[in-house]
């Protein structure tokens, strides 16, 4: 029990994106360092539509939306103790989604026993109190509700998540690959027990991870339960997607972390995957749990997603 409580405190201090209320005064330094990584939010002309209900959410409708032209849909999931609004401030997907004609939702998880928002994802993270909340059903209800009211390109539905939200994106890929074209998990792993991941179709997976992540270890570790590291995560997905035996590492690096000089991120991917899917890893050399993102990170991420529709 002491170990579990220590883990909870550690994640509360580090995982949250700026704007989250911290209950522990010792988190002040972590909160300040995270705040430095939050870029200013660019303006957007998109319309925001409220979807009411027991778990309401807000949909950003792009200014160029036309019912006659089905739009992609991106759902962005926050980390433990954070919120959809704070995750948008960090990832800055909203302005890019508007410019590219993408429907966009950044919903909130439910509250745990400490009043902290979380997603009931894989066994590892971050259901510390045994909640029975069905977040998979909630996220699918978002997809279905938006699809009912707006013209959604059913071949371009994507789930993005950071930390606990990254674990949740893997959960969605394992359970709902018939609806989701691709996921992007930022510092969140798949199931350690691969028998729990049973996708009905191949699905594109992008894994982003800092090699110096102090909260969700790049090489794997354990929270509530064990989780695999970055290489194991993409290797597991490569098997599920029937990809080539070994990943290819590009000699050209990209820039993800703006506080690290030069292009620090190595791109490794598997080829020959079923149904034209891709399994790819962006390893941020020296990157921490909440890297200071480069100004074009959201554009890079969205470009990757849109390049991988469902076959």
Phi and psi restraints in degrees (value plus and minus 20) as a CYANA .aco file:
   2 UNK   PHI     -81.5   -41.5
   2 UNK   PSI     -59.9   -19.9
   3 UNK   PHI     -84.0   -44.0
   3 UNK   PSI     -61.7   -21.7
   4 UNK   PHI     -82.7   -42.7
   4 UNK   PSI     -65.1   -25.1
   5 UNK   PHI     -84.0   -44.0
   5 UNK   PSI     -58.1   -18.1
   6 UNK   PHI     -83.5   -43.5
   6 UNK   PSI     -59.5   -19.5
   7 UNK   PHI     -83.4   -43.4
   7 UNK   PSI     -62.1   -22.1
   8 UNK   PHI     -81.7   -41.7
   8 UNK   PSI     -65.0   -25.0
   9 UNK   PHI     -82.3   -42.3
   9 UNK   PSI     -63.2   -23.2
  10 UNK   PHI     -79.9   -39.9
  10 UNK   PSI     -65.9   -25.9
  11 UNK   PHI     -89.0   -49.0
  11 UNK   PSI     -58.5   -18.5
  12 UNK   PHI     -78.3   -38.3
  12 UNK   PSI     -56.8   -16.8
  13 UNK   PHI     -95.6   -55.6
  13 UNK   PSI     -52.3   -12.3
  14 UNK   PHI    -132.2   -92.2
  14 UNK   PSI     -57.4   -17.4
  15 UNK   PHI     -90.4   -50.4
  15 UNK   PSI     -52.9   -12.9
  16 UNK   PHI     -81.0   -41.0
  16 UNK   PSI     127.3   167.3
  17 UNK   PHI    -109.4   -69.4
  17 UNK   PSI     135.9   175.9
  18 UNK   PHI     -72.1   -32.1
  18 UNK   PSI     123.0   163.0
  19 UNK   PHI      86.0   126.0
  19 UNK   PSI     -36.9     3.1
  20 UNK   PHI     -91.5   -51.5
  20 UNK   PSI     121.9   161.9
  21 UNK   PHI     -99.2   -59.2
  21 UNK   PSI     108.0   148.0
  22 UNK   PHI    -124.5   -84.5
  22 UNK   PSI     114.2   154.2
  23 UNK   PHI    -112.2   -72.2
  23 UNK   PSI     -33.4     6.6
  24 UNK   PHI    -129.8   -89.8
  24 UNK   PSI     104.9   144.9
  25 UNK   PHI     -83.0   -43.0
  25 UNK   PSI     -44.9    -4.9
  26 UNK   PHI     -88.0   -48.0
  26 UNK   PSI     -31.7     8.3
  27 UNK   PHI    -103.0   -63.0
  27 UNK   PSI     -21.6    18.4
  28 UNK   PHI     -76.2   -36.2
  28 UNK   PSI     -66.6   -26.6
  29 UNK   PHI     -84.1   -44.1
  29 UNK   PSI     -61.8   -21.8
  30 UNK   PHI     -83.7   -43.7
  30 UNK   PSI     -62.3   -22.3
  31 UNK   PHI     -82.2   -42.2
  31 UNK   PSI     -60.4   -20.4
  32 UNK   PHI     -86.3   -46.3
  32 UNK   PSI     -61.1   -21.1
  33 UNK   PHI     -87.9   -47.9
  33 UNK   PSI     -56.7   -16.7
  34 UNK   PHI     -86.5   -46.5
  34 UNK   PSI     -59.5   -19.5
  35 UNK   PHI     -79.0   -39.0
  35 UNK   PSI     -53.6   -13.6
  36 UNK   PHI     -83.9   -43.9
  36 UNK   PSI     -43.7    -3.7
  37 UNK   PHI    -108.2   -68.2
  37 UNK   PSI     -20.4    19.6
  38 UNK   PHI    -112.7   -72.7
  38 UNK   PSI      90.5   130.5
  39 UNK   PHI     -94.8   -54.8
  39 UNK   PSI     141.9   181.9
  40 UNK   PHI     -87.5   -47.5
  40 UNK   PSI     125.7   165.7
  41 UNK   PHI    -105.9   -65.9
  41 UNK   PSI     104.4   144.4
  42 UNK   PHI     -91.2   -51.2
  42 UNK   PSI     132.7   172.7
  43 UNK   PHI     -93.2   -53.2
  43 UNK   PSI     135.0   175.0
  44 UNK   PHI    -164.6  -124.6
  44 UNK   PSI     128.6   168.6
  45 UNK   PHI    -117.1   -77.1
  45 UNK   PSI     -11.7    28.3
  46 UNK   PHI     -85.8   -45.8
  46 UNK   PSI     134.4   174.4
  47 UNK   PHI    -113.9   -73.9
  47 UNK   PSI     121.4   161.4
  48 UNK   PHI    -128.0   -88.0
  48 UNK   PSI     105.5   145.5
  49 UNK   PHI    -136.1   -96.1
  49 UNK   PSI     109.2   149.2
  50 UNK   PHI    -106.8   -66.8
  50 UNK   PSI     112.4   152.4
  51 UNK   PHI    -129.5   -89.5
  51 UNK   PSI      88.3   128.3
  52 UNK   PHI     -96.7   -56.7
  52 UNK   PSI     158.5   198.5
  53 UNK   PHI     117.1   157.1
  53 UNK   PSI    -194.7  -154.7
  54 UNK   PHI     -85.4   -45.4
  54 UNK   PSI     -48.8    -8.8
  55 UNK   PHI    -151.0  -111.0
  55 UNK   PSI      60.7   100.7
  56 UNK   PHI     -87.2   -47.2
  56 UNK   PSI     141.5   181.5
  57 UNK   PHI    -170.8  -130.8
  57 UNK   PSI     145.0   185.0
  58 UNK   PHI    -134.4   -94.4
  58 UNK   PSI     114.8   154.8
  59 UNK   PHI    -127.7   -87.7
  59 UNK   PSI     108.3   148.3
  60 UNK   PHI    -111.9   -71.9
  60 UNK   PSI      98.2   138.2
  61 UNK   PHI    -120.2   -80.2
  61 UNK   PSI     101.8   141.8
  62 UNK   PHI     -83.0   -43.0
  62 UNK   PSI     129.1   169.1
  63 UNK   PHI     -83.1   -43.1
  63 UNK   PSI     -43.9    -3.9
  64 UNK   PHI    -114.9   -74.9
  64 UNK   PSI     -10.0    30.0
  65 UNK   PHI     -80.2   -40.2
  65 UNK   PSI     116.1   156.1
  66 UNK   PHI    -158.2  -118.2
  66 UNK   PSI     111.4   151.4
  67 UNK   PHI     -79.3   -39.3
  67 UNK   PSI     -48.3    -8.3
  68 UNK   PHI     -98.9   -58.9
  68 UNK   PSI     -28.3    11.7
  69 UNK   PHI    -144.7  -104.7
  69 UNK   PSI      73.4   113.4
  70 UNK   PHI     -71.7   -31.7
  70 UNK   PSI     114.5   154.5
  71 UNK   PHI    -124.6   -84.6
  71 UNK   PSI     125.5   165.5
  72 UNK   PHI     -83.5   -43.5
  72 UNK   PSI     140.9   180.9
  73 UNK   PHI    -149.8  -109.8
  73 UNK   PSI     107.7   147.7
  74 UNK   PHI    -137.9   -97.9
  74 UNK   PSI     111.9   151.9
  75 UNK   PHI    -135.3   -95.3
  75 UNK   PSI     102.5   142.5
  76 UNK   PHI    -129.1   -89.1
  76 UNK   PSI     107.0   147.0
  77 UNK   PHI    -130.7   -90.7
  77 UNK   PSI     110.7   150.7
  78 UNK   PHI     -98.7   -58.7
  78 UNK   PSI     150.9   190.9
  79 UNK   PHI    -105.7   -65.7
  79 UNK   PSI     152.6   192.6
  80 UNK   PHI     -79.8   -39.8
  80 UNK   PSI     112.9   152.9
  81 UNK   PHI      57.6    97.6
  81 UNK   PSI     -24.3    15.7
  82 UNK   PHI    -116.2   -76.2
  82 UNK   PSI    -179.3  -139.3
  83 UNK   PHI    -171.2  -131.2
  83 UNK   PSI     145.8   185.8
  84 UNK   PHI     -82.6   -42.6
  84 UNK   PSI     -60.8   -20.8
  85 UNK   PHI     -83.7   -43.7
  85 UNK   PSI     -62.8   -22.8
  86 UNK   PHI     -88.9   -48.9
  86 UNK   PSI     -55.0   -15.0
  87 UNK   PHI     -87.2   -47.2
  87 UNK   PSI     -56.6   -16.6
  88 UNK   PHI     -84.1   -44.1
  88 UNK   PSI     -59.8   -19.8
  89 UNK   PHI     -81.2   -41.2
  89 UNK   PSI     -52.1   -12.1
  90 UNK   PHI    -101.7   -61.7
  90 UNK   PSI     -72.8   -32.8
  91 UNK   PHI     -99.6   -59.6
  91 UNK   PSI     -48.0    -8.0
  92 UNK   PHI      38.2    78.2
  92 UNK   PSI      23.3    63.3
  93 UNK   PHI     -98.2   -58.2
  93 UNK   PSI     -46.1    -6.1
  94 UNK   PHI     -74.6   -34.6
  94 UNK   PSI     -75.4   -35.4
  95 UNK   PHI     -80.6   -40.6
  95 UNK   PSI     -57.9   -17.9
  96 UNK   PHI     -88.9   -48.9
  96 UNK   PSI     -60.6   -20.6
  97 UNK   PHI     -80.9   -40.9
  97 UNK   PSI     -61.4   -21.4
  98 UNK   PHI     -83.1   -43.1
  98 UNK   PSI     -67.9   -27.9
  99 UNK   PHI     -83.9   -43.9
  99 UNK   PSI     -50.4   -10.4
 100 UNK   PHI    -118.4   -78.4
 100 UNK   PSI     -14.5    25.5
 101 UNK   PHI      51.9    91.9
 101 UNK   PSI      18.7    58.7
 102 UNK   PHI    -128.9   -88.9
 102 UNK   PSI     112.9   152.9
 103 UNK   PHI     -92.3   -52.3
 103 UNK   PSI     119.8   159.8
 104 UNK   PHI    -163.3  -123.3
 104 UNK   PSI     111.9   151.9
 105 UNK   PHI    -151.6  -111.6
 105 UNK   PSI     112.5   152.5
 106 UNK   PHI    -143.9  -103.9
 106 UNK   PSI      63.1   103.1
 107 UNK   PHI     -98.8   -58.8
 107 UNK   PSI     154.1   194.1
 108 UNK   PHI    -128.6   -88.6
 108 UNK   PSI     124.1   164.1
 109 UNK   PHI     -94.8   -54.8
 109 UNK   PSI    -193.6  -153.6
 110 UNK   PHI    -115.9   -75.9
 110 UNK   PSI     150.6   190.6
 111 UNK   PHI    -111.5   -71.5
 111 UNK   PSI     116.5   156.5
 112 UNK   PHI    -110.3   -70.3
 112 UNK   PSI    -190.1  -150.1
 113 UNK   PHI     -84.6   -44.6
 113 UNK   PSI     -38.2     1.8
 114 UNK   PHI    -117.4   -77.4
 114 UNK   PSI     -12.5    27.5
 115 UNK   PHI      54.1    94.1
 115 UNK   PSI       2.0    42.0
 116 UNK   PHI    -125.8   -85.8
 116 UNK   PSI     117.6   157.6
 117 UNK   PHI     -96.3   -56.3
 117 UNK   PSI     118.7   158.7
 118 UNK   PHI    -171.3  -131.3
 118 UNK   PSI     148.2   188.2
 119 UNK   PHI    -135.4   -95.4
 119 UNK   PSI     116.2   156.2
 120 UNK   PHI    -103.9   -63.9
 120 UNK   PSI      65.4   105.4
 121 UNK   PHI    -120.1   -80.1
 121 UNK   PSI    -138.2   -98.2
 122 UNK   PHI    -101.3   -61.3
 122 UNK   PSI     150.0   190.0
 123 UNK   PHI     -78.7   -38.7
 123 UNK   PSI     -42.5    -2.5
 124 UNK   PHI     -96.9   -56.9
 124 UNK   PSI     -55.4   -15.4
 125 UNK   PHI    -177.7  -137.7
 125 UNK   PSI     111.8   151.8
 126 UNK   PHI    -159.4  -119.4
 126 UNK   PSI      31.0    71.0
 127 UNK   PHI    -109.3   -69.3
 127 UNK   PSI      61.9   101.9
 128 UNK   PHI     -96.5   -56.5
 128 UNK   PSI     -34.4     5.6
 129 UNK   PHI    -142.1  -102.1
 129 UNK   PSI      -2.8    37.2
 130 UNK   PHI      49.7    89.7
 130 UNK   PSI      13.1    53.1
 131 UNK   PHI     -82.6   -42.6
 131 UNK   PSI     127.3   167.3
 132 UNK   PHI    -119.2   -79.2
 132 UNK   PSI     -10.8    29.2
 133 UNK   PHI     -80.2   -40.2
 133 UNK   PSI     117.9   157.9
 134 UNK   PHI    -122.3   -82.3
 134 UNK   PSI      67.9   107.9
 135 UNK   PHI     -95.1   -55.1
 135 UNK   PSI     -45.8    -5.8
 136 UNK   PHI     -80.9   -40.9
 136 UNK   PSI     -66.2   -26.2
 137 UNK   PHI     -82.7   -42.7
 137 UNK   PSI     -58.3   -18.3
 138 UNK   PHI     -83.6   -43.6
 138 UNK   PSI     -66.7   -26.7
 139 UNK   PHI     -86.1   -46.1
 139 UNK   PSI     -58.6   -18.6
 140 UNK   PHI     -86.1   -46.1
 140 UNK   PSI     -52.6   -12.6
 141 UNK   PHI     -87.1   -47.1
 141 UNK   PSI     -52.4   -12.4
 142 UNK   PHI     -84.1   -44.1
 142 UNK   PSI     -67.6   -27.6
 143 UNK   PHI     -78.5   -38.5
 143 UNK   PSI     -65.1   -25.1
 144 UNK   PHI     -89.1   -49.1
 144 UNK   PSI     -60.0   -20.0
 145 UNK   PHI     -86.3   -46.3
 145 UNK   PSI     -64.4   -24.4
 146 UNK   PHI     -85.4   -45.4
 146 UNK   PSI     -60.5   -20.5
 147 UNK   PHI     -85.9   -45.9
 147 UNK   PSI     -49.2    -9.2
 148 UNK   PHI     -93.8   -53.8
 148 UNK   PSI     -55.3   -15.3
 149 UNK   PHI    -115.2   -75.2
 149 UNK   PSI     -46.3    -6.3
 150 UNK   PHI    -147.4  -107.4
 150 UNK   PSI     141.6   181.6
 151 UNK   PHI    -103.7   -63.7
 151 UNK   PSI      83.7   123.7
 152 UNK   PHI    -125.8   -85.8
 152 UNK   PSI     112.5   152.5
 153 UNK   PHI     -92.5   -52.5
 153 UNK   PSI      83.9   123.9
 154 UNK   PHI     -88.4   -48.4
 154 UNK   PSI     -28.8    11.2
 155 UNK   PHI    -115.0   -75.0
 155 UNK   PSI     -21.9    18.1
 156 UNK   PHI    -152.7  -112.7
 156 UNK   PSI      41.1    81.1
 157 UNK   PHI    -129.3   -89.3
 157 UNK   PSI     105.5   145.5
 158 UNK   PHI    -149.9  -109.9
 158 UNK   PSI     127.9   167.9
 159 UNK   PHI    -143.6  -103.6
 159 UNK   PSI     107.5   147.5
 160 UNK   PHI    -139.1   -99.1
 160 UNK   PSI     121.6   161.6
 161 UNK   PHI    -170.5  -130.5
 161 UNK   PSI     125.9   165.9
 162 UNK   PHI    -130.7   -90.7
 162 UNK   PSI     111.6   151.6
 163 UNK   PHI      38.8    78.8
 163 UNK   PSI    -138.5   -98.5
 164 UNK   PHI     -74.0   -34.0
 164 UNK   PSI     -57.5   -17.5
 165 UNK   PHI     -86.5   -46.5
 165 UNK   PSI     -50.5   -10.5
 166 UNK   PHI     -87.6   -47.6
 166 UNK   PSI     -62.9   -22.9
 167 UNK   PHI     -78.2   -38.2
 167 UNK   PSI     -61.1   -21.1
 168 UNK   PHI     -87.2   -47.2
 168 UNK   PSI     -54.6   -14.6
 169 UNK   PHI     -84.5   -44.5
 169 UNK   PSI     -57.6   -17.6
 170 UNK   PHI     -84.8   -44.8
 170 UNK   PSI     -61.0   -21.0
 171 UNK   PHI     -78.0   -38.0
 171 UNK   PSI     -63.8   -23.8
 172 UNK   PHI     -85.3   -45.3
 172 UNK   PSI     -58.2   -18.2
 173 UNK   PHI     -84.6   -44.6
 173 UNK   PSI     -58.7   -18.7
 174 UNK   PHI     -88.4   -48.4
 174 UNK   PSI     -52.4   -12.4
 175 UNK   PHI    -125.0   -85.0
 175 UNK   PSI     -42.3    -2.3
 176 UNK   PHI    -155.2  -115.2
 176 UNK   PSI      19.0    59.0
 177 UNK   PHI     -88.3   -48.3
 177 UNK   PSI     -33.0     7.0
 178 UNK   PHI     -92.5   -52.5
 178 UNK   PSI     -39.9     0.1
 179 UNK   PHI    -131.3   -91.3
 179 UNK   PSI     -48.9    -8.9
 180 UNK   PHI    -120.2   -80.2
 180 UNK   PSI     110.1   150.1
 181 UNK   PHI     -99.2   -59.2
 181 UNK   PSI     -60.0   -20.0
 182 UNK   PHI    -178.4  -138.4
 182 UNK   PSI     136.3   176.3
 183 UNK   PHI    -145.2  -105.2
 183 UNK   PSI     136.7   176.7
 184 UNK   PHI    -149.9  -109.9
 184 UNK   PSI      94.3   134.3
 185 UNK   PHI    -126.6   -86.6
 185 UNK   PSI     102.2   142.2
 186 UNK   PHI    -127.5   -87.5
 186 UNK   PSI      85.1   125.1
 187 UNK   PHI      41.7    81.7
 187 UNK   PSI      23.3    63.3
 188 UNK   PHI    -167.9  -127.9
 188 UNK   PSI     116.3   156.3
 189 UNK   PHI    -124.1   -84.1
 189 UNK   PSI     150.9   190.9
 190 UNK   PHI    -103.3   -63.3
 190 UNK   PSI    -188.3  -148.3
 191 UNK   PHI     -92.1   -52.1
 191 UNK   PSI     117.0   157.0
 192 UNK   PHI     -87.6   -47.6
 192 UNK   PSI     -61.6   -21.6
 193 UNK   PHI    -108.8   -68.8
 193 UNK   PSI      80.6   120.6
 194 UNK   PHI     -88.2   -48.2
 194 UNK   PSI     -33.3     6.7
 195 UNK   PHI     -87.6   -47.6
 195 UNK   PSI     -34.9     5.1
 196 UNK   PHI    -108.0   -68.0
 196 UNK   PSI     -26.0    14.0
 197 UNK   PHI    -130.0   -90.0
 197 UNK   PSI      89.1   129.1
 198 UNK   PHI    -151.9  -111.9
 198 UNK   PSI      50.9    90.9
 199 UNK   PHI     -85.0   -45.0
 199 UNK   PSI     119.0   159.0
 200 UNK   PHI    -100.5   -60.5
 200 UNK   PSI     -37.7     2.3
 201 UNK   PHI    -162.5  -122.5
 201 UNK   PSI     138.6   178.6
 202 UNK   PHI     -82.1   -42.1
 202 UNK   PSI     129.3   169.3
 203 UNK   PHI    -166.2  -126.2
 203 UNK   PSI     120.6   160.6
 204 UNK   PHI     -94.5   -54.5
 204 UNK   PSI     116.2   156.2
 205 UNK   PHI    -149.8  -109.8
 205 UNK   PSI     105.8   145.8
 206 UNK   PHI    -132.3   -92.3
 206 UNK   PSI     102.5   142.5
 207 UNK   PHI    -129.6   -89.6
 207 UNK   PSI     105.8   145.8
 208 UNK   PHI    -137.4   -97.4
 208 UNK   PSI     110.6   150.6
 209 UNK   PHI    -176.0  -136.0
 209 UNK   PSI     115.5   155.5
 210 UNK   PHI    -104.4   -64.4
 210 UNK   PSI     114.4   154.4
 211 UNK   PHI     -89.4   -49.4
 211 UNK   PSI     -37.5     2.5
 212 UNK   PHI    -128.2   -88.2
 212 UNK   PSI       3.6    43.6
 213 UNK   PHI     -78.5   -38.5
 213 UNK   PSI     100.4   140.4
 214 UNK   PHI    -109.8   -69.8
 214 UNK   PSI     -24.8    15.2
 215 UNK   PHI    -133.0   -93.0
 215 UNK   PSI     -71.9   -31.9
 216 UNK   PHI    -133.3   -93.3
 216 UNK   PSI      81.5   121.5
 217 UNK   PHI     -84.7   -44.7
 217 UNK   PSI     113.8   153.8
 218 UNK   PHI     -77.3   -37.3
 218 UNK   PSI     -54.2   -14.2
 219 UNK   PHI    -110.7   -70.7
 219 UNK   PSI     -17.8    22.2
 220 UNK   PHI      79.3   119.3
 220 UNK   PSI     145.0   185.0
 221 UNK   PHI     158.6   198.6
 221 UNK   PSI    -167.5  -127.5
 222 UNK   PHI    -169.8  -129.8
 222 UNK   PSI     120.6   160.6
 223 UNK   PHI    -139.4   -99.4
 223 UNK   PSI    -124.2   -84.2
 224 UNK   PHI     -87.6   -47.6
 224 UNK   PSI     -54.6   -14.6
 225 UNK   PHI    -167.4  -127.4
 225 UNK   PSI     148.9   188.9
 226 UNK   PHI     -85.0   -45.0
 226 UNK   PSI     133.1   173.1
 227 UNK   PHI    -156.7  -116.7
 227 UNK   PSI     131.1   171.1
 228 UNK   PHI     -99.7   -59.7
 228 UNK   PSI     142.6   182.6
 229 UNK   PHI    -102.5   -62.5
 229 UNK   PSI    -193.3  -153.3
 230 UNK   PHI     -84.1   -44.1
 230 UNK   PSI     -70.9   -30.9
 231 UNK   PHI     -84.1   -44.1
 231 UNK   PSI     -60.2   -20.2
 232 UNK   PHI     -86.8   -46.8
 232 UNK   PSI     -58.2   -18.2
 233 UNK   PHI     -80.6   -40.6
 233 UNK   PSI     -69.4   -29.4
 234 UNK   PHI     -94.0   -54.0
 234 UNK   PSI     -49.0    -9.0
 235 UNK   PHI     -85.2   -45.2
 235 UNK   PSI     -58.8   -18.8
 236 UNK   PHI     -83.2   -43.2
 236 UNK   PSI     -62.9   -22.9
 237 UNK   PHI     -89.0   -49.0
 237 UNK   PSI     -54.1   -14.1
 238 UNK   PHI     -81.5   -41.5
 238 UNK   PSI     -58.3   -18.3
 239 UNK   PHI     -86.1   -46.1
 239 UNK   PSI     -64.1   -24.1
 240 UNK   PHI     -85.5   -45.5
 240 UNK   PSI     -54.9   -14.9
 241 UNK   PHI    -110.7   -70.7
 241 UNK   PSI     -16.9    23.1
 242 UNK   PHI      37.9    77.9
 242 UNK   PSI      28.5    68.5
 243 UNK   PHI    -106.1   -66.1
 243 UNK   PSI    -198.8  -158.8
 244 UNK   PHI     -82.4   -42.4
 244 UNK   PSI     142.2   182.2
 245 UNK   PHI     -88.0   -48.0
 245 UNK   PSI     -54.6   -14.6
 246 UNK   PHI    -148.3  -108.3
 246 UNK   PSI     126.7   166.7
 247 UNK   PHI     -96.4   -56.4
 247 UNK   PSI     131.3   171.3
 248 UNK   PHI    -119.9   -79.9
 248 UNK   PSI     109.8   149.8
 249 UNK   PHI    -121.7   -81.7
 249 UNK   PSI     101.9   141.9
 250 UNK   PHI     -91.6   -51.6
 250 UNK   PSI     118.3   158.3
 251 UNK   PHI     -92.2   -52.2
 251 UNK   PSI     -35.6     4.4
 252 UNK   PHI    -115.7   -75.7
 252 UNK   PSI     101.5   141.5
 253 UNK   PHI    -111.8   -71.8
 253 UNK   PSI     142.1   182.1
 254 UNK   PHI    -141.0  -101.0
 254 UNK   PSI     144.1   184.1
 255 UNK   PHI    -121.5   -81.5
 255 UNK   PSI      96.8   136.8
 256 UNK   PHI    -135.8   -95.8
 256 UNK   PSI     -59.9   -19.9
 257 UNK   PHI    -121.1   -81.1
 257 UNK   PSI      88.5   128.5
 258 UNK   PHI     -92.9   -52.9
 258 UNK   PSI     -39.3     0.7
 259 UNK   PHI    -105.6   -65.6
 259 UNK   PSI     -26.7    13.3
 260 UNK   PHI    -122.7   -82.7
 260 UNK   PSI     104.0   144.0
 261 UNK   PHI     -80.5   -40.5
 261 UNK   PSI     121.0   161.0
 262 UNK   PHI      57.3    97.3
 262 UNK   PSI    -190.0  -150.0
 263 UNK   PHI    -111.5   -71.5
 263 UNK   PSI      87.4   127.4
 264 UNK   PHI    -121.0   -81.0
 264 UNK   PSI     -28.7    11.3
 265 UNK   PHI    -122.6   -82.6
 265 UNK   PSI     104.0   144.0
 266 UNK   PHI    -110.2   -70.2
 266 UNK   PSI     116.5   156.5
 267 UNK   PHI    -128.1   -88.1
 267 UNK   PSI     101.6   141.6
 268 UNK   PHI    -143.8  -103.8
 268 UNK   PSI     113.1   153.1
 269 UNK   PHI    -164.4  -124.4
 269 UNK   PSI     139.8   179.8
 270 UNK   PHI    -121.6   -81.6
 270 UNK   PSI     122.4   162.4
 271 UNK   PHI    -128.4   -88.4
 271 UNK   PSI     148.5   188.5
 272 UNK   PHI      48.3    88.3
 272 UNK   PSI       6.4    46.4
 273 UNK   PHI     -95.4   -55.4
 273 UNK   PSI     134.1   174.1
 274 UNK   PHI     -84.5   -44.5
 274 UNK   PSI     129.1   169.1
 275 UNK   PHI      35.4    75.4
 275 UNK   PSI      11.8    51.8
 276 UNK   PHI      41.4    81.4
 276 UNK   PSI       6.2    46.2
 277 UNK   PHI    -102.6   -62.6
 277 UNK   PSI     148.6   188.6
 278 UNK   PHI    -157.4  -117.4
 278 UNK   PSI     123.0   163.0
 279 UNK   PHI    -140.5  -100.5
 279 UNK   PSI      99.3   139.3
 280 UNK   PHI    -158.1  -118.1
 280 UNK   PSI     126.0   166.0
 281 UNK   PHI    -144.7  -104.7
 281 UNK   PSI     107.6   147.6
 282 UNK   PHI    -126.4   -86.4
 282 UNK   PSI      86.3   126.3
 283 UNK   PHI    -116.9   -76.9
 283 UNK   PSI      95.1   135.1
 284 UNK   PHI    -108.9   -68.9
 284 UNK   PSI      82.7   122.7
 285 UNK   PHI     -83.7   -43.7
 285 UNK   PSI      97.2   137.2
 286 UNK   PHI      60.8   100.8
 286 UNK   PSI     -15.2    24.8
 287 UNK   PHI     -96.4   -56.4
 287 UNK   PSI     120.9   160.9
 288 UNK   PHI    -116.5   -76.5
 288 UNK   PSI    -189.3  -149.3
 289 UNK   PHI     -87.6   -47.6
 289 UNK   PSI     -54.7   -14.7
 290 UNK   PHI    -145.2  -105.2
 290 UNK   PSI      60.7   100.7
 291 UNK   PHI     -84.6   -44.6
 291 UNK   PSI     137.2   177.2
 292 UNK   PHI     -99.8   -59.8
 292 UNK   PSI      83.2   123.2
 293 UNK   PHI     -94.2   -54.2
 293 UNK   PSI     122.1   162.1
 294 UNK   PHI     -84.6   -44.6
 294 UNK   PSI     134.6   174.6
 295 UNK   PHI     -82.9   -42.9
 295 UNK   PSI     -44.1    -4.1
 296 UNK   PHI    -123.5   -83.5
 296 UNK   PSI      -2.8    37.2
 297 UNK   PHI     -79.0   -39.0
 297 UNK   PSI     -67.2   -27.2
 298 UNK   PHI     -80.6   -40.6
 298 UNK   PSI     -58.1   -18.1
 299 UNK   PHI     -85.1   -45.1
 299 UNK   PSI     -63.9   -23.9
 300 UNK   PHI     -78.8   -38.8
 300 UNK   PSI     -65.3   -25.3
 301 UNK   PHI     -84.4   -44.4
 301 UNK   PSI     -68.2   -28.2
 302 UNK   PHI     -84.1   -44.1
 302 UNK   PSI     -60.1   -20.1
 303 UNK   PHI     -77.7   -37.7
 303 UNK   PSI     -63.2   -23.2
 304 UNK   PHI     -81.3   -41.3
 304 UNK   PSI     -67.8   -27.8
 305 UNK   PHI     -81.7   -41.7
 305 UNK   PSI     -69.8   -29.8
 306 UNK   PHI     -84.9   -44.9
 306 UNK   PSI     -44.2    -4.2
 307 UNK   PHI     -97.5   -57.5
 307 UNK   PSI     -24.3    15.7
 308 UNK   PHI    -149.9  -109.9
 308 UNK   PSI      51.5    91.5
 309 UNK   PHI     -95.6   -55.6
 309 UNK   PSI     146.9   186.9
 310 UNK   PHI     -90.4   -50.4
 310 UNK   PSI     115.0   155.0
